[in-house]
Amino acid sequence: MIGDTIDDYLDEHGNIKIPDNQTMVDLVDKHAAANGDELAYRFIDYSREHDGEYHDITWNRFGVRLRAVAARLQQVTQPGDRVAILAPQGLDYIVAMYAAVYAGNIAVPLFDPDEQGHTDRLYAVLADCKPAAILTVSSAALGVREIYKHLPAPQRPRIIAVEAIPDGVGESWVRPHVQMDDVAYLQYTSGSTRTPAGVEITHRAVGTNLLQMIDAIGITEKARAVTWLPLFHDMGLLTVILPTIGGKYITIMSPSAFVRRPYRWIKELAAQEDGAEIFAAAPNFAFEHAAARGLPKPGEDLDLSNVIGLINGSEPVSVSSMKKFNDAFAPYGLPKTAIKPCYGMAEATLFVSATRREDEARTVWVDRTELNAGRMIEVDEHAEDAVAQVSCGYVALSQWAAIVDPDTGAERADGEVGEIWLHGGNIGRGYWGRPDESRATFHNTLTSRQPTSHAEGAPADGKWMRTGDYGAYYDGELFIIGRVKDLVIVDGRNHYPQDLEYSAQESSTALRPGFVAAFSVAGDQLPAATGTSNGAEPASAAEQLVIVAERGTGAAKLDPEPIAETVRAAIAKRHGVTVRDLLLVPAGSIPRTSSGKIARRACKTAYLEGTLRGGQRQQAFPDETD
């Protein structure tokens, strides 16, 4: 931490307390002064060379570019104006993100306008935040101008190509008057049933969350990260902000570079000449993808013994995915403790809880019927009704997570399932321009606490943020059970969709693993033609279970009826519920979020509209947080 230790940021009670001179601007300046000639960021560009082209930037050079772009922004914007970043993955994106903050503006990290599938979301976000300027690169500027061509020239934001600004412009930069509780950037997150909402992330929230990550994962001055995550996504963004306060440089590649050849990521995780400890973050599907397609060629050397943590978050953590990844890379020295199931969300800046550095990922098998009734009761792994639950570790320092009755606001006891409520200095300030929604989400009060409370140390009148996630504590560790609004209720019984989805995909190899969506639909809303339904007519508008599944490799032409019968039998036996309709669709049909999660509510909408039945490939990426 640039000569500091985490103890330098703790108060007399051991809680994080960040000084008033530790804004994002201060952190970069401090780092540049102390380590100016050291590498800040490395981007590996695979767009032209098979083995990639390396582009490096030092802290000194980074500071020069920030001030140049920030000075240009100060010429055409006012403090507090929103500045959107619409650029491809790369060093210019990071410069743009920080330059907006350096100018005293509010950054809005978005994506390359030429990237397919984001059009509707992009228009909605830009209409919501109303940027005064847009930072892009020359190659993407034309796409940005297309977005605003329908507006009169005076109403269009200023479009600035980052790399075209000369260094000398930075001489006119004026340090902005920025305070710790000012908004640094808007982290947009949206649901499939609402327009995007921008979480207001303050400088204090950023600093607090970075320190929480450093403490939880055990990041030292020898540690550095490798990421392919989109820089507009909260997990990708916090990863690249992290070097300003702790650790070494970050190596970045594009998401498509990873998806096409996951070994590129694996190779960068391997031991390097500098002897650094390596950490990374990725959603669950990435571990399965890397295990299947990311192994080195026979005889190729690979040493993964220096990996200290692979943060597995952003979507439900699969026991089978972790096992496949560990089995695939254990022969190359991957520690058993490497995979770190975590929990986080944009409204908390990012990070909430994590498996400790020295711990292996923990799985507990619980009784399915009891879990559906709201209780975690541990059973033997091989018990007939056992269902695996993966621990997301321990809640971060100076952050509080209480398990709450969502109807009464009362804290529930350990082992009982309830909604997760959060409190801490890392929590966002609210949603941009949405006072009512901000109050409903961020300004809640616990009505009562347990004798041994997970709210201990939080102010009695403190405000709590509702996550919309079901969770429970077991042996002091936090378990995430599912989304409140995704709960499937059929015949008065609760079912967690990821549990149904796992049972479905395990029952038949014709289903593509990780690409199954379970949800309930009112009987009188079911499409008239349900090709693989069980033929029963719903007696009323009661909720019925529907499963949509993408066909697996080699299953494109298989008869759907035997597949449906196999899945239906497995669900009935394990869960005691009838699958009213099983819809098999081609690969790419099920909508997913920008981080790779199944977008169940968007899938349900498409199912009811009938667009899934035509095998339409989904291009939208809704983030389901409503």
GUGU-74798 format. One record per residue: x, y, z of N, C-alpha, C in turn. Coordinates in pm, whole numbers, plus 50000, padded with zeros to 5 digits. Layout:
// GUGU-74798
XYZXYZXYZ...
//
This chain:
// GUGU-74798
500834988050000500005000050000500865012550000501785012749906502665024149885503365027950014503955018050080504685020750203503825019850327502505020350313501615019150427501305004450452500665001950565500064988850591498594991250618497824980550621496394982450644496134988250783497054985850876496904991551010496885006851007497515012750907497525027350896496155033050861495235024250821493895028650783492825024050882493255019651002492305014851102492195024551218490965025751275490775034151393491035026151519490745032151635491045025651762490215013051785489135011451709488284999551723488614988851619489634991451537490024981751436489214982551308488424993151292487634994851170488345004151072488025002550946488635010550841488215025150854489205033950853488945048350856489915054850758489355059950650490195065550545490345080650564491565085750563491775100250577491095107950464490855120750489490165128950390490995132050267492275128850269493135131750154493475119050076492525109850069492755097150001491735094849890491365105349816490485103649702491205095749593490485091949489491115084849378492205093249314492025106349311493055115349258494305114549345494125115349477495265114949570496015101649559495275090749547495915077649544496835075949424496385080549307497225079549188498445088549201498245100849249499375110149265500405104449362499925098649470500825093049570501615081249513500935073049436501595061449377502625065849273502255075649190503165080449087504415086649148504245093749260505395100149326506335089749386505765078949440506575068949507507165058649412506435055649304506845044649215506705048549068507135060649034506875066048902507375057848785508535051348801509105043848689508645029348684507835025448781507355011648782506155010048689505954997748646504844994548557503524995948632502565002848569501245004448628500254994448568500224993948434499294985148364499954979248241499554966848212499994960148088498744954948018498614958447889497514953247809498074944347700497544932147690497964922847586496894922847477497264927747362496344929047250496484916947157495434908847151495454896947067494714898946936494344911146904493544913646785494334911946655495664913546663496464912846541497524901846545498024898746664499064888646678498544876946760498794864746712498334852746780498854852146923500104855946943500714855547077500544868647153499904878347090499604890847159500714901247148500294913847146501214925147151501114931547289502254933747352502274939047488502374954347483501444960847554501454975447566501544978847715502624985347756502874988547896502795003547920502425007148044502435021148082502905022148227503865031148252504375033248389503485043148462503705044348593502915053748671503175068148629504415071448598504705084948550503955088048422504065078948327503395080948199501875081248215501375072748303499945072348332499485086048383500245091848475499895104948529499905115848423500855115248332500925125048223499675124248136499285112148100498115110548014496825114448086496735111148214495545114948291495375130048292496435137048321496335151648332496015158048197496545152348089496255157947957494765156547923494235144547941492815142347909491925149848007492305150048134491505157248233491475172148203492605177748162492645191948128491725195048011491695186247913490785188147799489335187747846489025178847935487675178147989487305190848065488255196048141487985208248217487685220148126488155219548002487875230347907486435230047857485805218247858484495216847793483395212047887483705209648016482705204948111482785213148239481785210748325481755216748458481945205848563482475209348681482615199348787481275192448814481315179248827480105171648853479385166948729479795172048611479205166948487479565152248471478655144848407478955130948379479775129948251480755120948255481595118148139481565103148115480995099048002480885084847970482135079947898482525067647928483665061447861483095050747768483235052947639482785043547536483995040047451484655029547489485905025847421486145010947437486935005147349487284991047364488234988847481488354976347524489244972647633490674976547598491374982947691492754986847665493214997747759494475002247742495035012447829494305025647817493855029047697493135041747680491845042047762491235030447780490015029747861490335033748005491415028248060491775031248199492135045948213492905051148117493245065448119491965073748118491005070148032489755077748022488975077348153488885065648212488145064148338488715073348446490025072948462490655081048565490675095848529490795098948400490825113048359489525120048393488395112948379487115118948415487095122648562487635114048646487705116848790488685128148816489815128148745490845138448760490325152248720489335152448634488775165248590487725170648687487375162748789486315166848880484935163148830484895154548727483625149748673483215136848741482065131648700481605118448744481755109048626482625099148640482875089648531481695079948518481435075948396480405065748369481025055148280481605044648336482255034248255481235026048178481335026348045480445018647960481275009647870480955008547740481624998547659481835003847519482484995847440482754999247301481435000247226481135011747163479845012947092479725003246976480844997946928480804988346817480554974046865480524972046997480304958647049478834954847031478594943046977477234938746948476464935647076475154938347072474284933747178474004943447290474634955247288474454964647399473644977047360473114977547240472534989947189471444995547278470444987347312469324992247392469784997147528470644989247590471134992947724471965005847716472765007147613473595018947597472745031547584471735030947500470855042547483470155046147614469725035947688469025038447814469955045047916471195040247925472135045848021472485060247984472755062847859473115076347817471955086047839470735081447819469575090047845469425092747993469845083148075469695084648220470735094048280472005092748237473075100648300473355113748229472905115048104473055127448027474505132748032475435125647971476845129947978477085142947903477955151147960478375163447893479475160647792480195149647812481275145947721481395130747719481965125847610482215111547596483675109647558484355101147634485735097647604485745084447529486445084447415486505072547332487895072047269488055063947166489285063647087488905066146942489865069646861489585073646723488845062746645489215050146669488605039246593487135037246627486695042046744485305040246786484505053146779485145064146743484475077246746483285077846651483405071446535482305071746439481065065046497481255053846567480125047046630479475055546737480265063246810479725072146912478905083346847479415088946739478695099746671477355094846616477295082246575476045076646523474955076946630475345075346756474375075046864473645088346876474365099146848473805112446872473465120146744473515113546631473315120846505471905126446492470925120846568469545125646557469315138446636470285142246722470115154146805470715166346737470155178246762470785190646713472185191946774473095197846700474485198846744474645204446885473895214846926474085220247061473715210447173472915200147140472475190647243473365178247251474335177547164475205165747164476355167647263476745156747331477915157847419479185159447337480205165147399481495166447333482155152647323482575148747207483185135647185484695137547171485465130947256486905132947264487625119647247488535119147152489385107347133490595108547226490705099547319491695100447426493125101147372493455092147278494845091347234495255103047147494275111147101494585122447014494965135147091494835134947222495135146847302496625147347333497325158147295498765159247322499065160047471500225154847511500625155547651500635169947703501035179247619501195193047663499915199447715498755194147675497495199747722497405198747874498085188747930498025186548073498595197748157499365206748095499935218048170498865227448224497685227148165496605235948211495685229148313495995216448347495135209248441495125215948577493955217248636493775222848769493215212048860493905209648972493425199249064491995202449107491065193049088489675195849124489455195649275488445202649318488085202549460487165190549483487785179349517487055166849533487145162349678486005158449735485965153549873485615138749876485915132349990485775117850000484365112949973483355120850009481975116249991481325121449864482155127049774481665130549641481585117949555480715118149456480575106749366481755106449269482445095249263483555093549170483075088249035482165078549041481655072848916480295066448940479575064148831478305057048833478535043048779478195032848861478305019048817476905014448777476685013548647475335010248600475054995348610473884992548662473404978948674471924979548644471394969648578469994970448539469344956848548468054956848555467294944348555466584942548423466124930348402465454927348276464074933848269463584938848381462244944548381462264959448413463414965648408463484979948434464624986048354464614999148345465725005948277466935006048370468135007648313469355007048396469355017648505470015014148616470165023448729471645025048760472075037448782473475040148810473735041348959474525032249014474875032849156475915043849175475675052849269476595063849296477715058849387478905057249332480055052249406480945064049444481135065949574481945077249622483415073349633484265083449648485695081049669485915072849796485135075649900485275068150026484905053450004483835051049928483405037249904484485029549828485115036049730486185029449654487345025749745487835035449822488975032749909488675022150013487475022950071487095012950172487044999050113486424997749996486274984549936487624978749892488524987249843489864982449806490604977049927490534984150039491184979350161490554966450211489244965350197488564952950236489034941250152489214943550023489714932849935491144928949972491984938849995493374936250030493474927950158492654931650257492664924550385492124910350371491034908850297490364895850289491154885650208491724890150096492404880950006493874879350043494394888450124495794887650163496734892750056496354903949992497174909749886498344917249948499554913949904500764920449953501394928849843502524935249877503214943449778503804934949665503814921549683504344912549580503244907349487501984910949514500864905049441500424913649323500034907149217499464914349103498384905649039497544912248960496374905348906496464903648756495674894348707495464892248564493964892448541493494900748447492054901448426491714902348279490604895948242490014897448110488594903048123488184905648246486814910248271486574923848204485364926248154485074939348095485304950548196485944961248152486284972148243485074980348283483944978548216482724985448258481974977648365482394965348390481754957148492482424959348626481644959148735482204962848866483414954548906483394941448877484514933048917485754936148834485564938948705486704942848622487244956448660486344965848690486754979448722487544980148852487044973548957487764973949085489124967249076489234957148991490524950448973491574960148920491174968848826492164978048769492354990648854491444993348947491655004449041492575000149155492594987349184493344982049299494814986149304495564986449192496994989849202497265003849257496275012649258496515026049312496685025949463496315015049527496445014649673497245002649721497364992049641498114980549688498494971049576499584963849597500024953849501500814959649385501094950949288501884954649171500954957749054501484957748934500714961448816499664950748781498744954648693497684945748648497894942548500497754929848465497784925648325496354923948277496054930048161494684930548109494654924547970493584917447940493294913147804491794914847782491324913047662489904914947634489124902347668487824903747696487004891847720487034882047603487004887347480487004878347364488314870647353489414876847395490704869847392490664857647484490034859147599489894847847691488944837247636487784841447590486774831847545487304823447429488034829847337488544822547221489664813047258490544817447349491654808947391491904810947540491174803447624491304805447769492714802847822493524795647745494904793347790495684806347802495284816747729495964829647741495894834647886494734833147948494554837248088495364828248180495264815148156495974805548240497484808048235498004810648116499454812748101499904824948180499084835648182499454847748256499334845748407498564835748448498484832548591499724825248641500464819648550501614811348586502764819848639503664813348709504814819948771505624827548667505984839748700506774848248611508134850848675509004857448599510364859848646510414868848770509404877548787509434886648902509004879949032508594867249024508234859849144506984864849213506124871849140504934877849200503914867249240503134870649342501944862949377500824867749283500044858449230499064861949128497654859549181496774869149152495354867149182494544871849063493294867449059492404871048948490974869448995490044874348914488624873048943487904869248815486894860648829486134856248712484814850248757483784850748674482534843848705482694828848691481744821448745481854806948754482064800248619481384805148515481474798248386482914798148333483724808148372485084809048322485934797348369485674792448489486464781248542486144768348466484874766548434484494754748355485074755848213485014767648156485514769848020487034767648014487734772748114489194771148117489594756548139488824749448223489144735348247488964727048121487984730848039487694723047918488614726747802488994739547793489694744047673490984751747701491414752347827492554760747861493794753347904493854740447881495024732747922496204735547828497414735047881498594736847794498774724947701499554727047597499854716247505500754705947574500694693547532501554683147594503024687447594503654686047710505054689447722505334703947754504314712247753504504726447780504584728847931505564736847972505744739748114504704749848162504214747548284503244756648343503314755248494503604766148564503744765848710502714775448771501684769548831500614777548891500714778149044501874774549096502024773849242501994787449309502144798049231502174811549289500804818149291499764811149250498424816849250497884817149393497584829149443497124830449582495604831349591494934834549481493494835549490492844837849355491874829449322491054831149204489634833849252489264846449252487964850449305486864845349212486014836849265484904831249189483634838149237483154847549157481984855149198481144859149079480174867949103479314873749001478164864748960478264851748985477164842648957477284830849054476224822749070476304811549165477494802549137478184798749245479394790649234478994775849228479494768849128479174754849108480274745949165479864736049243480814726349299481514718849186480744714949084481334707148975482344715548895482064728448877483004737148803484324738448878484234740349010485454741349090486254728449082485554717049090486264704149086486934702148950486234705448842486824703948709488074712648695488014724848745489154733848733490324728848818490034724948941491094719849028491724707148972490904697948922491424685548865492274688248742491854698248662492574701148538493944707148565494044715648668495274723448684496094719648808495614710348889496414705549002497744699648956497784692448844499084687148797500104698048764499654710348752500554721448719500834730248841500554724748960500914731649083499864740849140498654740949083497604749649137497274745649281497404754949377497094751449516495614748149535495314739349629493924735949659493164748049712493914757649764493294769649822493064780649720493374778149593493374789049494491984794849470490984786449447489654791549414489004797249539488544809849526487964817049639486514821249607485524813049641484144817549623483904830249703483314840149638483104853249699481684857949673481314868449742480014874849720480234889749708479564895749610479674910249593478564915349504478474928549496477464934749411477814949349390477294955049282477634968749244477244978749353476114976349419475654985649522476584986349642477464976349657478474976149763479844979849706479874987149597481044990049515481494977449443481694966849517481894953449460481894942849568482844943449659483244932249742482474931849874481934919949910481234918150037481914907550123482144895750069482744884950148483624876350061484534868950127485454860250051485974849050139486354838250072487064827350137488474832250173488924829450294490234834150338491364828350252492464835850250493604831850167494064817750199494094814050325494654801150364493634789750359492364792850330491314782650334490994777150196490614764350193490034758750071488554762650063488034762749942486614765349924485814754750000484784759150071484034750050156482644747250098482294734550094480964730450049480254723250163479004726850188478184720450289476964714550219476634702150252475434695950196474304697150297473184702350252472044704650341470804697850285469814696250371468574689850332467754699250244467384694650124466694703250027465334707850080464564699050140463234702850189463334713350299464294711450388464494721250495464964734550439465854734050340466354746450280465214754150213464364747050141463234753650077462274759650178462304754250300461474759750408462194770650487463444773750447464154784850509465134781150617465594768450618466534764150722467684756250659468914759050705470074751250662470334740150763470034727750724470254716150810471234707050738472434705550794473474697850727473164682950729473434676450616473234662050603474454656050535474494642850528475584636050459475514639150310476684640250251476784643450109475954633950022475844621350065475174611249983473724609050024473214617250115471804616050154470914618650033469754612150033468864612749916468464626949880468234635449977467734648949951468814659549974470094655549962471184664949988471374674449871471624687049903471924697049801473154704849847474094707049756475344713649790475164728749799475774734749901475814749149916477274753249935477734762649854479124767049858479244779549944480164779350039480374790950126481034802250049480574814450076481234826350021482124832850126482524824850226483534829250321483024838650427483914847750465483654856750577483464871050526482544878050590482234891750550483444900550577483684909950488484874918250492484944926950617486154930850650486414939950762485604952850744485004957550852484244970150852483064969850754482544958050733481304956450659480434946850737479154949650739478224941650816477174935950722476914922850736475874916250657474944909050754473714913550760472724907450847471724899550763471294888150815470264880050750468924884250811468024889250727466864896650776465574890850718464514890950801463164888150751462774899850661462614897650531462374908950441461074916250466460144909750534458834916050560458824924350687459604920250787459564927150917460824935250947461954932350881463194939350911463914933951033463474922351085464094916451203465214907051162466324907551235467444898651204467084884351239467504875151151467254861051174468504854251232468294842951297469374835651363470224828351260471434824551302472304816551216471584803651176471784799751051471134787751000469784790350938469224802250958467934805750899468164814250774467384811550671467494818750544466694831650550467264842250499466584855150492467264863850388466784876150375467414885350281468674891150342469714892350262470984898150308470874913350303471124919950416471194934450425472624938350459473114949150399474514953250414474624967250473475714969250549476044982450603477554983950602478044995750567479484998150569479855010050483481105014450497481575026050423481755023550275481655011050232481785007550091480465007750015479375010050085478055009650021477845022349938477285020649819476995031949732476045041849798476035054049746475235064849804473775063849766473485057249657472115055949607472135054049458470965054849395470855053949250470725067949191471485070549086471505083649022470095087648976469635098949028468355104548984467135096549025467265087749125466125079349165465965079849317465455090749369465365092049515464465081549581463345078449521462435068749582463045054749585463635050749474464265037649468465485037049559466195048249570467365048749660466945046749804465875053549845465395051949983464975037550010464265031549914463775017949934464905007849944465985010149872467095000549869468155003449973468545016049990469725019450071469405024550211468155027950240467845034750367466905026450452467335014350486466505005450568467065004350709466195001250804466585000350944466234986651000467174980451069466894967851138465924970451253464824963051257463844964951364464234957651491465024947051478465514939851596466764932051559467584929151660468814921651639468814909051724469534898951679469704886651754470634889151873470524880951981471454882652094472914882352052473254872951965474574872851902474364877551760474634890351737474204896651613475354899051517475074897251388476054900651285476034915551254475164922851323475144937451312475934943951426476554935851512477324941251624478414950451575478464962551629479444972451588478904982651491477804979451425477144989151336476244998051419476115010851387475275019951465473845015051475473225017451591471845013051612470895019351511471205031651470470345038551373470935038351233471895029351209472545028651079471595024550967471885029250848471075025850732471635013250664470725004650624471104991850565470614990950422471404984450339471074982750198470524968750174469334968050113468714955350079469344949949951469844937649956470534932049840469594925149742468454920449792467594912349706468064898049694469054894149775469574880549773469194873249901468824860749887468624852150003469974846550047470184845850179471414840050230471214834950370472264828850424472234823650561473664822650612473804823550745475094820950809475114806550859476274800150840476464786750893477914785650936478144782951064479494782551121480264795451093479554806651097480184819651080480444823850937480184814850842480414818050702479104821350632479204829650529478024834350456477764825450335476524820850325476094812650211475024820350134475144820550003474174827349918473234816849862471944818449889470964808349851470314811649717470104824349687469494827849558468884841649562468384846149446467734859049436466314858149489465914868249567464564868549622463524867749510463724875549404462724876249298462804864649200463834856249213463944844449126463344832049190462934832949315462394821249385461214815449308461244802449288460164795549218459214789749322457954793949317456954789149413455874781749335455814768649354454824760149287454114751749392452784751849387451974744449485452304748449628452624761149648452884766249781454244762649838455104756249757456424752249805457494760349733458544764049809459644771849754460684762749687461214767549576462324760649508463304771149460464584768849483465604778149435465974774349293465924783849199466074780349058467384773549024468484777949087469774771849052469824757149092469044753249195468974739349236468234731049131467114736449081466364729748975467194728748847467904739548815468734739848693469844729448699470464728248816471544718548830471014704248814469864701648875469284688248863468944685048718468434694948645468084692848505469314689448422470364697548436471544695348351472294682548388472204678448515472864666248555472124653848507470844655348474470044643748435470244639648290470754648848206470884645848064472074653148003472884645747931474034651847862473594659947741472324659247707471814667047593471654681747628471734684947758471604698747803472984704947821473144717047776474424724047786474654728647930475694724047997475934727748137476074742848155475354748148252475434762448281474514770948198473774764848107472874772448019471464766948031470974766848155469634762248186468964772748273467704775948245466974785948322465674779948372465414781048503464184776348563463404788148619462114788548594461254799248646459814794348647458954801648714457554797948719456724807548635455664802248577454764809948492453324806648533452484816748543451074814348574450464805348467449664795748509449114785948417448354792048302447644803048327446864809048219447704818148130449024819048158449924826648072450804817747986450714804648006451544795547929451214796647781452244796447694451974796547550451074784947510450274786947410449304776747370449984763847327451114765247255451824753447207453024750947295452954740847380454104737047462454564723347415455474723347322455844711147250456334699847337456954702847450457444692047536456754692747672455524697647676454784697947802454304683947836453834682347958453364669147998451914666747960451324676147889449984674147838448874677647934449214680548060448174683648157447704698048141446424699948153445884713348144445894719648282446494731448298446474737948428445044741248468444694737948591443314739948636443014754548664444064762648686443824776448724445034784648681445124796648738446274805248709447434802148802447404790848870448474787148963449814786348890450894789248963452224789248903452634775348859453264774748741453744762148685455254763448659455964752448672457414752548651457744750948503458604759848455459094759348317460624758848321461204750548239462654749848225463024752048079463904761448056464444763947923465914759747926466324751747830467694746647830468264747047689469514751447681470214750947553470714736747529470654732547403471134719247368472654718647380473144707347428474574705447442475224701747309476544700447314477294696747194476824683247141476504682847013476074670346951474614666846970473854675647037472444672647067471474680646982471984687346881471144696546803469974689546736470164677046692469124670246614468424659146691468704658146820468064647546899466584650346921465794639746927464364640846954464164647047092463414658047104463274664547234462454656647336461534647947291460644641147385461364632247486462264623447443462984615247543463814623747639464394634647588465164643647675464254649547781463094654347737462144660447830461674650447936461434638047893460974627847988462044625048094463304624648050464404622148143464514633448246464484645748198464604657248288463404657948381462214655848326461004656748407461014646348520461474634348486461534623848588462524627348699463674632948659464684636648759464184647648851463524657748794463014668848874461904663948967461024655448917459934650248999460474642149117461474633749089462014625149195462764633149299463594642749253464454649949347463744661449415462824668149346462224680249399460724679049426460104668249377458674666449400457814676749331458244681249213457484691249139457474687148991456374690448924456214686848783456714698048693457504694448594457934704048493456804705548392456154716748393455034718948302455504719948157456644726548134457174727647998458684727548003459284719247919460734719547899460984723747756461614735047738461874740347605463364739147574463694731447472465074730047427465344740247316466424747847332466734758547237468194757347193468544763147079469944762547033470874770447125472154767247116473164774647194473094789447159473194797847263473134812247245471764818147258470744809847285469364814747290468994821047424469544815847533469164820547666469884833647696469144844047732469804856747765470644855747891471784862347887472684862648001473044877048032473514879448153473924892748192475314895748137475744908148154477074912048105478184904548175477894898748292478914891148365478754876148345477804871948260477674857848228476604850348302475874856948392474824850248467473594847848379472884837048409471594834648343470634845848384470034852548285469064863248311467674856948311467264851648426466044843648431464794851648396464714864048446463504871748418463444875948271464594878848213464624881748069464274869147990464714857448038464394844847972462894842147981462324844748097460874842748114460094851848020460524864448008459854873747918459924868847775461114864247732461264859147595460444846547574460354838247678459554826047669458084829447646457574838847725456164842547713455874849447580456864856847528456684863747400456824854147282457384842347307457544832447202458804833847121459684843247158460884845347076461924834547096461874827147206462844816447227462594804647135461334802547098460984790547020461534790846879461854802746829462414803646696463924802046694464494799246809465944797846815466674811046797466024821846837466634835146822467814836546917468954840646863470124842746948469974855647025470274855247154470114866947238471324876147227471074888947208472154898647200472134908347317471064908047396470964917447509471664911647631472204920347715472884916147836472304923747955471104920048000470534927148116471204922648245471514932048334472054928548466470894927848563470644916048615469454913948696469714917448842469444929648878469614933649018468364939849075467274940148998466064946349052465304936449137
//
